[in-house]
Structures are given as structure tokens and as C-alpha cells.
Amino acid sequence: MHCGLLFREDRRLSVAVGGYLRREPGLIVADNAPYSLFELRAYTVRTHVEARGLPYLLVEIRQDLIADAAGRQVWARWLGDAIERVLGD
């Protein structure tokens, strides 16, 4: 697994961003991994986001993949492109 997309009840951004990221050859994207927001208290998500009906997505990236500037640039581009495409629609 290269990254995990974390969500609770609202999967809108997870599905959209995940679909975009999964187009990258060889990139392994998991849902609710390495842990699940269903298993955590997730107070901030429940209280400040879900209660207001706001879309949200938490992203976990393997640390070794963003340990250097080149890796951070790759992930910034992938996530930036995905978010721009999803929120721009």
C-alpha cells in the first residue's frame, strides 16, 4: 500500500480522489487503511465536519515515499491534480 484514504460516513471525496489516484500505474491506494476512521473516535470529523455536512478526506501516505523533496513533489502533484479535478467539477 502506498497511501490510504480515510473516511467515515461520507465517501464522496474518497471515491472521487481514489478513482483519480488509482489511474497511476503501480500505485496502490487502500480505503480506510492503515486504520479506519470507523474504529477511531474521530471527534473532529464527527463534530466539525460530518455534523455540518461538509465533504472531507484524510490521506495517509507511506513515510518513505515522502522522505525527500522528489517524493514530496510527486505526491503534491498527484494529490493536487486529483483534488483540483474533483473539486473543479
PDB file as gemmi writes it, atoms N, CA and C in Angstrom:
CRYST1    1.000    1.000    1.000  90.00  90.00  90.00 P 1                      
ATOM      1  N   MET A   1       0.838  -1.180   0.000  1.00  0.00           N  
ATOM      2  CA  MET A   1       0.000   0.000   0.000  1.00  0.00           C  
ATOM      3  C   MET A   1       0.885   1.246   0.000  1.00  0.00           C  
ATOM      4  N   HIS A   2       0.566   2.176  -0.866  1.00  0.00           N  
ATOM      5  CA  HIS A   2       1.297   3.439  -0.930  1.00  0.00           C  
ATOM      6  C   HIS A   2       0.587   4.552  -0.169  1.00  0.00           C  
ATOM      7  N   CYS A   3      -0.731   4.544  -0.218  1.00  0.00           N  
ATOM      8  CA  CYS A   3      -1.489   5.530   0.553  1.00  0.00           C  
ATOM      9  C   CYS A   3      -2.849   4.960   0.919  1.00  0.00           C  
ATOM     10  N   GLY A   4      -3.411   5.549   1.956  1.00  0.00           N  
ATOM     11  CA  GLY A   4      -4.744   5.163   2.390  1.00  0.00           C  
ATOM     12  C   GLY A   4      -5.645   6.382   2.413  1.00  0.00           C  
ATOM     13  N   LEU A   5      -6.883   6.194   2.005  1.00  0.00           N  
ATOM     14  CA  LEU A   5      -7.885   7.256   2.020  1.00  0.00           C  
ATOM     15  C   LEU A   5      -8.867   6.937   3.140  1.00  0.00           C  
ATOM     16  N   LEU A   6      -8.952   7.838   4.109  1.00  0.00           N  
ATOM     17  CA  LEU A   6      -9.736   7.589   5.312  1.00  0.00           C  
ATOM     18  C   LEU A   6     -11.032   8.386   5.294  1.00  0.00           C  
ATOM     19  N   PHE A   7     -12.109   7.732   5.685  1.00  0.00           N  
ATOM     20  CA  PHE A   7     -13.424   8.356   5.690  1.00  0.00           C  
ATOM     21  C   PHE A   7     -14.297   7.646   6.717  1.00  0.00           C  
ATOM     22  N   ARG A   8     -15.437   8.250   6.997  1.00  0.00           N  
ATOM     23  CA  ARG A   8     -16.458   7.602   7.834  1.00  0.00           C  
ATOM     24  C   ARG A   8     -17.708   7.430   6.972  1.00  0.00           C  
ATOM     25  N   GLU A   9     -18.724   8.199   7.233  1.00  0.00           N  
ATOM     26  CA  GLU A   9     -19.993   8.032   6.515  1.00  0.00           C  
ATOM     27  C   GLU A   9     -19.962   8.583   5.089  1.00  0.00           C  
ATOM     28  N   ASP A  10     -19.300   9.687   4.893  1.00  0.00           N  
ATOM     29  CA  ASP A  10     -19.308  10.376   3.601  1.00  0.00           C  
ATOM     30  C   ASP A  10     -18.115   9.924   2.762  1.00  0.00           C  
ATOM     31  N   ARG A  11     -18.387   9.166   1.727  1.00  0.00           N  
ATOM     32  CA  ARG A  11     -17.324   8.619   0.877  1.00  0.00           C  
ATOM     33  C   ARG A  11     -17.106   9.429  -0.399  1.00  0.00           C  
ATOM     34  N   ARG A  12     -17.812  10.525  -0.581  1.00  0.00           N  
ATOM     35  CA  ARG A  12     -17.764  11.240  -1.863  1.00  0.00           C  
ATOM     36  C   ARG A  12     -16.344  11.553  -2.315  1.00  0.00           C  
ATOM     37  N   LEU A  13     -15.568  12.205  -1.467  1.00  0.00           N  
ATOM     38  CA  LEU A  13     -14.208  12.571  -1.873  1.00  0.00           C  
ATOM     39  C   LEU A  13     -13.296  11.360  -1.962  1.00  0.00           C  
ATOM     40  N   SER A  14     -13.496  10.385  -1.101  1.00  0.00           N  
ATOM     41  CA  SER A  14     -12.676   9.176  -1.149  1.00  0.00           C  
ATOM     42  C   SER A  14     -12.843   8.456  -2.483  1.00  0.00           C  
ATOM     43  N   VAL A  15     -14.073   8.308  -2.910  1.00  0.00           N  
ATOM     44  CA  VAL A  15     -14.344   7.636  -4.180  1.00  0.00           C  
ATOM     45  C   VAL A  15     -13.754   8.432  -5.343  1.00  0.00           C  
ATOM     46  N   ALA A  16     -13.968   9.724  -5.347  1.00  0.00           N  
ATOM     47  CA  ALA A  16     -13.511  10.560  -6.460  1.00  0.00           C  
ATOM     48  C   ALA A  16     -11.988  10.668  -6.512  1.00  0.00           C  
ATOM     49  N   VAL A  17     -11.362  11.004  -5.386  1.00  0.00           N  
ATOM     50  CA  VAL A  17      -9.900  11.138  -5.351  1.00  0.00           C  
ATOM     51  C   VAL A  17      -9.253   9.772  -5.555  1.00  0.00           C  
ATOM     52  N   GLY A  18      -9.812   8.744  -4.920  1.00  0.00           N  
ATOM     53  CA  GLY A  18      -9.278   7.393  -5.091  1.00  0.00           C  
ATOM     54  C   GLY A  18      -9.327   6.939  -6.537  1.00  0.00           C  
ATOM     55  N   GLY A  19     -10.419   7.225  -7.218  1.00  0.00           N  
ATOM     56  CA  GLY A  19     -10.527   6.861  -8.626  1.00  0.00           C  
ATOM     57  C   GLY A  19      -9.468   7.538  -9.471  1.00  0.00           C  
ATOM     58  N   TYR A  20      -9.196   8.785  -9.165  1.00  0.00           N  
ATOM     59  CA  TYR A  20      -8.165   9.521  -9.906  1.00  0.00           C  
ATOM     60  C   TYR A  20      -6.778   8.950  -9.608  1.00  0.00           C  
ATOM     61  N   LEU A  21      -6.458   8.750  -8.323  1.00  0.00           N  
ATOM     62  CA  LEU A  21      -5.135   8.248  -7.950  1.00  0.00           C  
ATOM     63  C   LEU A  21      -4.885   6.841  -8.483  1.00  0.00           C  
ATOM     64  N   ARG A  22      -5.902   6.025  -8.524  1.00  0.00           N  
ATOM     65  CA  ARG A  22      -5.738   4.636  -8.977  1.00  0.00           C  
ATOM     66  C   ARG A  22      -5.412   4.543 -10.461  1.00  0.00           C  
ATOM     67  N   ARG A  23      -5.486   5.634 -11.172  1.00  0.00           N  
ATOM     68  CA  ARG A  23      -5.073   5.648 -12.585  1.00  0.00           C  
ATOM     69  C   ARG A  23      -3.554   5.605 -12.734  1.00  0.00           C  
ATOM     70  N   GLU A  24      -2.842   5.970 -11.663  1.00  0.00           N  
ATOM     71  CA  GLU A  24      -1.375   5.959 -11.718  1.00  0.00           C  
ATOM     72  C   GLU A  24      -0.885   4.512 -11.742  1.00  0.00           C  
ATOM     73  N   PRO A  25      -0.139   4.117 -12.769  1.00  0.00           N  
ATOM     74  CA  PRO A  25       0.333   2.732 -12.852  1.00  0.00           C  
ATOM     75  C   PRO A  25       1.159   2.339 -11.622  1.00  0.00           C  
ATOM     76  N   GLY A  26       0.812   1.212 -11.040  1.00  0.00           N  
ATOM     77  CA  GLY A  26       1.568   0.674  -9.916  1.00  0.00           C  
ATOM     78  C   GLY A  26       1.244   1.273  -8.563  1.00  0.00           C  
ATOM     79  N   LEU A  27       0.439   2.324  -8.528  1.00  0.00           N  
ATOM     80  CA  LEU A  27       0.111   2.972  -7.258  1.00  0.00           C  
ATOM     81  C   LEU A  27      -0.995   2.183  -6.558  1.00  0.00           C  
ATOM     82  N   ILE A  28      -0.728   1.786  -5.318  1.00  0.00           N  
ATOM     83  CA  ILE A  28      -1.697   1.010  -4.544  1.00  0.00           C  
ATOM     84  C   ILE A  28      -2.358   1.933  -3.529  1.00  0.00           C  
ATOM     85  N   VAL A  29      -3.650   2.142  -3.702  1.00  0.00           N  
ATOM     86  CA  VAL A  29      -4.443   3.029  -2.851  1.00  0.00           C  
ATOM     87  C   VAL A  29      -5.466   2.175  -2.103  1.00  0.00           C  
ATOM     88  N   ALA A  30      -5.476   2.293  -0.785  1.00  0.00           N  
ATOM     89  CA  ALA A  30      -6.397   1.499   0.035  1.00  0.00           C  
ATOM     90  C   ALA A  30      -7.458   2.392   0.665  1.00  0.00           C  
ATOM     91  N   ASP A  31      -8.602   1.812   0.942  1.00  0.00           N  
ATOM     92  CA  ASP A  31      -9.675   2.522   1.639  1.00  0.00           C  
ATOM     93  C   ASP A  31      -9.603   2.210   3.127  1.00  0.00           C  
ATOM     94  N   ASN A  32      -9.679   3.259   3.940  1.00  0.00           N  
ATOM     95  CA  ASN A  32      -9.641   3.139   5.399  1.00  0.00           C  
ATOM     96  C   ASN A  32      -8.486   2.263   5.881  1.00  0.00           C  
ATOM     97  N   ALA A  33      -7.313   2.554   5.382  1.00  0.00           N  
ATOM     98  CA  ALA A  33      -6.096   1.856   5.799  1.00  0.00           C  
ATOM     99  C   ALA A  33      -4.979   2.897   5.849  1.00  0.00           C  
ATOM    100  N   PRO A  34      -4.053   2.798   6.716  1.00  0.00           N  
ATOM    101  CA  PRO A  34      -3.712   1.690   7.613  1.00  0.00           C  
ATOM    102  C   PRO A  34      -4.618   1.581   8.830  1.00  0.00           C  
ATOM    103  N   TYR A  35      -5.549   2.473   8.985  1.00  0.00           N  
ATOM    104  CA  TYR A  35      -6.549   2.372  10.048  1.00  0.00           C  
ATOM    105  C   TYR A  35      -7.843   2.967   9.520  1.00  0.00           C  
ATOM    106  N   SER A  36      -8.910   2.737  10.244  1.00  0.00           N  
ATOM    107  CA  SER A  36     -10.223   3.186   9.807  1.00  0.00           C  
ATOM    108  C   SER A  36     -10.756   4.274  10.726  1.00  0.00           C  
ATOM    109  N   LEU A  37     -11.355   5.283  10.142  1.00  0.00           N  
ATOM    110  CA  LEU A  37     -11.997   6.307  10.964  1.00  0.00           C  
ATOM    111  C   LEU A  37     -13.212   5.749  11.700  1.00  0.00           C  
ATOM    112  N   PHE A  38     -13.740   4.609  11.253  1.00  0.00           N  
ATOM    113  CA  PHE A  38     -14.837   3.968  11.980  1.00  0.00           C  
ATOM    114  C   PHE A  38     -14.349   3.417  13.319  1.00  0.00           C  
ATOM    115  N   GLU A  39     -13.064   3.063  13.390  1.00  0.00           N  
ATOM    116  CA  GLU A  39     -12.504   2.469  14.604  1.00  0.00           C  
ATOM    117  C   GLU A  39     -11.970   3.512  15.574  1.00  0.00           C  
ATOM    118  N   LEU A  40     -11.840   4.741  15.140  1.00  0.00           N  
ATOM    119  CA  LEU A  40     -11.311   5.814  15.978  1.00  0.00           C  
ATOM    120  C   LEU A  40     -12.457   6.692  16.467  1.00  0.00           C  
ATOM    121  N   ARG A  41     -12.193   7.464  17.487  1.00  0.00           N  
ATOM    122  CA  ARG A  41     -13.218   8.406  17.955  1.00  0.00           C  
ATOM    123  C   ARG A  41     -13.524   9.443  16.883  1.00  0.00           C  
ATOM    124  N   ALA A  42     -12.504   9.887  16.182  1.00  0.00           N  
ATOM    125  CA  ALA A  42     -12.667  10.832  15.065  1.00  0.00           C  
ATOM    126  C   ALA A  42     -13.533  12.025  15.456  1.00  0.00           C  
ATOM    127  N   TYR A  43     -13.263  12.571  16.635  1.00  0.00           N  
ATOM    128  CA  TYR A  43     -14.072  13.671  17.174  1.00  0.00           C  
ATOM    129  C   TYR A  43     -14.168  14.844  16.201  1.00  0.00           C  
ATOM    130  N   THR A  44     -13.033  15.270  15.682  1.00  0.00           N  
ATOM    131  CA  THR A  44     -13.029  16.430  14.788  1.00  0.00           C  
ATOM    132  C   THR A  44     -13.874  16.171  13.550  1.00  0.00           C  
ATOM    133  N   VAL A  45     -13.724  14.999  12.967  1.00  0.00           N  
ATOM    134  CA  VAL A  45     -14.508  14.671  11.775  1.00  0.00           C  
ATOM    135  C   VAL A  45     -15.994  14.656  12.108  1.00  0.00           C  
ATOM    136  N   ARG A  46     -16.373  13.980  13.165  1.00  0.00           N  
ATOM    137  CA  ARG A  46     -17.796  13.885  13.520  1.00  0.00           C  
ATOM    138  C   ARG A  46     -18.387  15.243  13.887  1.00  0.00           C  
ATOM    139  N   THR A  47     -17.662  15.992  14.726  1.00  0.00           N  
ATOM    140  CA  THR A  47     -18.205  17.223  15.300  1.00  0.00           C  
ATOM    141  C   THR A  47     -18.155  18.411  14.351  1.00  0.00           C  
ATOM    142  N   HIS A  48     -17.045  18.585  13.679  1.00  0.00           N  
ATOM    143  CA  HIS A  48     -16.856  19.804  12.888  1.00  0.00           C  
ATOM    144  C   HIS A  48     -17.084  19.616  11.393  1.00  0.00           C  
ATOM    145  N   VAL A  49     -17.108  18.388  10.935  1.00  0.00           N  
ATOM    146  CA  VAL A  49     -17.242  18.161   9.500  1.00  0.00           C  
ATOM    147  C   VAL A  49     -18.560  17.456   9.173  1.00  0.00           C  
ATOM    148  N   GLU A  50     -18.724  16.245   9.673  1.00  0.00           N  
ATOM    149  CA  GLU A  50     -19.944  15.495   9.353  1.00  0.00           C  
ATOM    150  C   GLU A  50     -21.200  16.202   9.858  1.00  0.00           C  
ATOM    151  N   ALA A  51     -21.133  16.769  11.039  1.00  0.00           N  
ATOM    152  CA  ALA A  51     -22.307  17.451  11.604  1.00  0.00           C  
ATOM    153  C   ALA A  51     -22.758  18.628  10.736  1.00  0.00           C  
ATOM    154  N   ARG A  52     -21.826  19.184   9.972  1.00  0.00           N  
ATOM    155  CA  ARG A  52     -22.148  20.323   9.101  1.00  0.00           C  
ATOM    156  C   ARG A  52     -22.362  19.902   7.648  1.00  0.00           C  
ATOM    157  N   GLY A  53     -22.224  18.606   7.382  1.00  0.00           N  
ATOM    158  CA  GLY A  53     -22.436  18.114   6.026  1.00  0.00           C  
ATOM    159  C   GLY A  53     -21.337  18.473   5.050  1.00  0.00           C  
ATOM    160  N   LEU A  54     -20.140  18.754   5.555  1.00  0.00           N  
ATOM    161  CA  LEU A  54     -19.028  19.138   4.690  1.00  0.00           C  
ATOM    162  C   LEU A  54     -18.329  17.903   4.118  1.00  0.00           C  
ATOM    163  N   PRO A  55     -17.869  17.974   2.885  1.00  0.00           N  
ATOM    164  CA  PRO A  55     -17.077  16.870   2.341  1.00  0.00           C  
ATOM    165  C   PRO A  55     -15.699  16.858   3.001  1.00  0.00           C  
ATOM    166  N   TYR A  56     -15.104  15.678   3.133  1.00  0.00           N  
ATOM    167  CA  TYR A  56     -13.794  15.570   3.781  1.00  0.00           C  
ATOM    168  C   TYR A  56     -13.083  14.321   3.294  1.00  0.00           C  
ATOM    169  N   LEU A  57     -11.787  14.314   3.502  1.00  0.00           N  
ATOM    170  CA  LEU A  57     -10.965  13.151   3.186  1.00  0.00           C  
ATOM    171  C   LEU A  57      -9.661  13.281   3.947  1.00  0.00           C  
ATOM    172  N   LEU A  58      -9.262  12.230   4.628  1.00  0.00           N  
ATOM    173  CA  LEU A  58      -7.949  12.180   5.261  1.00  0.00           C  
ATOM    174  C   LEU A  58      -7.082  11.258   4.419  1.00  0.00           C  
ATOM    175  N   VAL A  59      -5.842  11.650   4.190  1.00  0.00           N  
ATOM    176  CA  VAL A  59      -4.931  10.871   3.354  1.00  0.00           C  
ATOM    177  C   VAL A  59      -3.718  10.482   4.178  1.00  0.00           C  
ATOM    178  N   GLU A  60      -3.407   9.196   4.198  1.00  0.00           N  
ATOM    179  CA  GLU A  60      -2.198   8.679   4.836  1.00  0.00           C  
ATOM    180  C   GLU A  60      -1.256   8.233   3.728  1.00  0.00           C  
ATOM    181  N   ILE A  61      -0.031   8.761   3.746  1.00  0.00           N  
ATOM    182  CA  ILE A  61       0.971   8.397   2.744  1.00  0.00           C  
ATOM    183  C   ILE A  61       2.119   7.709   3.457  1.00  0.00           C  
ATOM    184  N   ARG A  62       2.609   6.625   2.879  1.00  0.00           N  
ATOM    185  CA  ARG A  62       3.763   5.939   3.462  1.00  0.00           C  
ATOM    186  C   ARG A  62       4.924   6.922   3.591  1.00  0.00           C  
ATOM    187  N   GLN A  63       5.505   6.990   4.768  1.00  0.00           N  
ATOM    188  CA  GLN A  63       6.538   7.982   5.072  1.00  0.00           C  
ATOM    189  C   GLN A  63       7.753   7.892   4.155  1.00  0.00           C  
ATOM    190  N   ASP A  64       8.159   6.686   3.785  1.00  0.00           N  
ATOM    191  CA  ASP A  64       9.338   6.559   2.929  1.00  0.00           C  
ATOM    192  C   ASP A  64       9.105   7.145   1.541  1.00  0.00           C  
ATOM    193  N   LEU A  65       7.858   7.302   1.150  1.00  0.00           N  
ATOM    194  CA  LEU A  65       7.549   7.850  -0.170  1.00  0.00           C  
ATOM    195  C   LEU A  65       7.606   9.371  -0.211  1.00  0.00           C  
ATOM    196  N   ILE A  66       7.616  10.000   0.963  1.00  0.00           N  
ATOM    197  CA  ILE A  66       7.685  11.466   1.022  1.00  0.00           C  
ATOM    198  C   ILE A  66       8.865  11.926   1.885  1.00  0.00           C  
ATOM    199  N   ALA A  67       9.867  11.061   1.990  1.00  0.00           N  
ATOM    200  CA  ALA A  67      11.031  11.361   2.829  1.00  0.00           C  
ATOM    201  C   ALA A  67      11.961  12.390   2.191  1.00  0.00           C  
ATOM    202  N   ASP A  68      11.900  12.528   0.878  1.00  0.00           N  
ATOM    203  CA  ASP A  68      12.774  13.507   0.223  1.00  0.00           C  
ATOM    204  C   ASP A  68      11.934  14.450  -0.640  1.00  0.00           C  
ATOM    205  N   ALA A  69      12.579  15.493  -1.120  1.00  0.00           N  
ATOM    206  CA  ALA A  69      11.870  16.528  -1.884  1.00  0.00           C  
ATOM    207  C   ALA A  69      11.235  15.971  -3.157  1.00  0.00           C  
ATOM    208  N   ALA A  70      11.928  15.063  -3.826  1.00  0.00           N  
ATOM    209  CA  ALA A  70      11.387  14.499  -5.065  1.00  0.00           C  
ATOM    210  C   ALA A  70      10.090  13.736  -4.797  1.00  0.00           C  
ATOM    211  N   GLY A  71      10.080  12.939  -3.734  1.00  0.00           N  
ATOM    212  CA  GLY A  71       8.873  12.196  -3.379  1.00  0.00           C  
ATOM    213  C   GLY A  71       7.733  13.118  -2.990  1.00  0.00           C  
ATOM    214  N   ARG A  72       8.052  14.161  -2.243  1.00  0.00           N  
ATOM    215  CA  ARG A  72       7.015  15.123  -1.842  1.00  0.00           C  
ATOM    216  C   ARG A  72       6.436  15.836  -3.058  1.00  0.00           C  
ATOM    217  N   GLN A  73       7.282  16.153  -4.027  1.00  0.00           N  
ATOM    218  CA  GLN A  73       6.790  16.816  -5.240  1.00  0.00           C  
ATOM    219  C   GLN A  73       5.856  15.908  -6.028  1.00  0.00           C  
ATOM    220  N   VAL A  74       6.203  14.631  -6.130  1.00  0.00           N  
ATOM    221  CA  VAL A  74       5.353  13.677  -6.845  1.00  0.00           C  
ATOM    222  C   VAL A  74       3.980  13.600  -6.186  1.00  0.00           C  
ATOM    223  N   TRP A  75       3.971  13.432  -4.857  1.00  0.00           N  
ATOM    224  CA  TRP A  75       2.698  13.313  -4.145  1.00  0.00           C  
ATOM    225  C   TRP A  75       1.917  14.623  -4.156  1.00  0.00           C  
ATOM    226  N   ALA A  76       2.595  15.732  -4.073  1.00  0.00           N  
ATOM    227  CA  ALA A  76       1.907  17.025  -4.150  1.00  0.00           C  
ATOM    228  C   ALA A  76       1.224  17.173  -5.508  1.00  0.00           C  
ATOM    229  N   ARG A  77       1.894  16.748  -6.562  1.00  0.00           N  
ATOM    230  CA  ARG A  77       1.306  16.820  -7.904  1.00  0.00           C  
ATOM    231  C   ARG A  77       0.108  15.881  -8.012  1.00  0.00           C  
ATOM    232  N   TRP A  78       0.285  14.614  -7.586  1.00  0.00           N  
ATOM    233  CA  TRP A  78      -0.820  13.651  -7.676  1.00  0.00           C  
ATOM    234  C   TRP A  78      -2.038  14.130  -6.897  1.00  0.00           C  
ATOM    235  N   LEU A  79      -1.820  14.515  -5.639  1.00  0.00           N  
ATOM    236  CA  LEU A  79      -2.949  14.940  -4.805  1.00  0.00           C  
ATOM    237  C   LEU A  79      -3.535  16.268  -5.281  1.00  0.00           C  
ATOM    238  N   GLY A  80      -2.663  17.193  -5.666  1.00  0.00           N  
ATOM    239  CA  GLY A  80      -3.140  18.479  -6.171  1.00  0.00           C  
ATOM    240  C   GLY A  80      -3.984  18.312  -7.418  1.00  0.00           C  
ATOM    241  N   ASP A  81      -3.516  17.485  -8.354  1.00  0.00           N  
ATOM    242  CA  ASP A  81      -4.280  17.233  -9.579  1.00  0.00           C  
ATOM    243  C   ASP A  81      -5.613  16.561  -9.265  1.00  0.00           C  
ATOM    244  N   ALA A  82      -5.583  15.580  -8.363  1.00  0.00           N  
ATOM    245  CA  ALA A  82      -6.811  14.860  -8.008  1.00  0.00           C  
ATOM    246  C   ALA A  82      -7.824  15.798  -7.365  1.00  0.00           C  
ATOM    247  N   ILE A  83      -7.377  16.588  -6.419  1.00  0.00           N  
ATOM    248  CA  ILE A  83      -8.291  17.492  -5.714  1.00  0.00           C  
ATOM    249  C   ILE A  83      -8.823  18.569  -6.652  1.00  0.00           C  
ATOM    250  N   GLU A  84      -7.943  19.107  -7.491  1.00  0.00           N  
ATOM    251  CA  GLU A  84      -8.390  20.127  -8.445  1.00  0.00           C  
ATOM    252  C   GLU A  84      -9.442  19.561  -9.396  1.00  0.00           C  
ATOM    253  N   ARG A  85      -9.211  18.364  -9.875  1.00  0.00           N  
ATOM    254  CA  ARG A  85     -10.167  17.748 -10.793  1.00  0.00           C  
ATOM    255  C   ARG A  85     -11.500  17.474 -10.093  1.00  0.00           C  
ATOM    256  N   VAL A  86     -11.425  16.929  -8.883  1.00  0.00           N  
ATOM    257  CA  VAL A  86     -12.642  16.560  -8.152  1.00  0.00           C  
ATOM    258  C   VAL A  86     -13.439  17.790  -7.728  1.00  0.00           C  
ATOM    259  N   LEU A  87     -12.780  18.764  -7.149  1.00  0.00           N  
ATOM    260  CA  LEU A  87     -13.491  19.943  -6.653  1.00  0.00           C  
ATOM    261  C   LEU A  87     -13.828  20.922  -7.764  1.00  0.00           C  
ATOM    262  N   GLY A  88     -13.130  20.797  -8.881  1.00  0.00           N  
ATOM    263  CA  GLY A  88     -13.400  21.682 -10.006  1.00  0.00           C  
ATOM    264  C   GLY A  88     -14.642  21.293 -10.788  1.00  0.00           C  
ATOM    265  N   ASP A  89     -15.105  20.063 -10.597  1.00  0.00           N  
ATOM    266  CA  ASP A  89     -16.299  19.578 -11.315  1.00  0.00           C  
ATOM    267  C   ASP A  89     -17.575  20.077 -10.684  1.00  0.00           C  
TER     268      ASP A  89                                                      
END                                                                             
